[in-house]
């Protein structure tokens, strides 16, 4: 399975399991295993570069087990072939999402004008609240 020019995952690293899908489908749905569960061992895959593996394992994804296995299920379609395509496309999307390292945040400081605007707003708000306490009197 081709992810990018540099990354190619062989079929031997993917484990597919077929399940009975829930949802509509009539009487035949209880006999057909159209849902697909794909397992990919991210932690021990020799196909992934180390940087990509680290970023993939660092994602807080509920589909990633404690052992570092990515489990993706597809039951969107009623036939097994389309669910297989769907689950593989989703795996490719997940891996492509971590190919590019995130940009480092550059620490910046607030400008003098922004500090002054903030303080002026605080003063206005404080004055407004101070004025509330003073009731008006009827003569």
Steps between C-alpha positions, in 0.01 A plus 500: 500500500656827385489786751755736344804483277713392797251283692354175375322260736496133392180296532671270751496780762123545475256268673139499384208350683145486372206553733126509477394859458219648701227711349254441216532223246208262536524130581826459311687734737522231766697270269736740322817635649519831317668714767880513491746547786855587397790470744837660438782463753646851502746434783674208326460588132833501311335693214447822692784749554576561866379862497164403347461212747564732797250758377240231431541344844493844666154574357229470758289273285250258655562259209858448620538222759747504790722258303524747210258324264274720290151346470267647237148373434289565192132414480379792295408295195294186461761301308834378623707621203400864544561478875848360431576794271361741758707364788820506293434855383450607860830338602678687221338828612608446862862430404512788251370728775817447704752504212563873527638598841299772677644851496683610811328777686703819507469673835391862457447782743202735505565843353492812715185621323318171568597519868373857520172405328450216744567720802275778365220247456550377856484857630177567306344184630606576858360853476171363366476263795591774749222719363243226557535526875397862506125507492306796374287691742153647457448849634 
